[in-house]
């Protein structure tokens, strides 16, 4: 009996060591999967900002157009590389819906446009320097290695993706 207990102890110890090795492999595998998920989500977050900001810019352009159609003064956006501002008669005015200010800052996105501002008259037509646009107005947002363009159609003021 004494010999049998000794062999069980050595066999149990070997099985315990093998089990510990399997546990280590499983833990390392799970850590690898977790790291891959975290890295992929971090990269995906930057890519998700661009379409969101493009949709928000379209909504803000439509908001300025609607305000202009309900007023006698022109409303529009003053455009800069890292932000844009809601304007009425060339001066900052009011605030964007759901925001506390008339300026919207673009996070991790750069804006490029045909001109520094775009306004709309009481008919909803786009204006450049106070006169009707002679051609369509393009605004491009870029960031995260890609770009999205928005086109404002001359005469009608239709706002859509390019």
Buried (B, 14 or more C-beta within 10 A) or exposed (E): EEEEEEEEEEEEEEEEEEEEEEEEEEEEEEEEEEEEEEEEEEEEEBEEBBEEBBEBBBBBBBBBBEBBBEBEBBBBBBBBEEEBBBBBEEEEBBEBEEEEEBBBEBEEBEBEBBEEBBBBBEEBBBBBEEEEBEEBBEBBBBBBEEBBBBBBBBEEBEBEEE
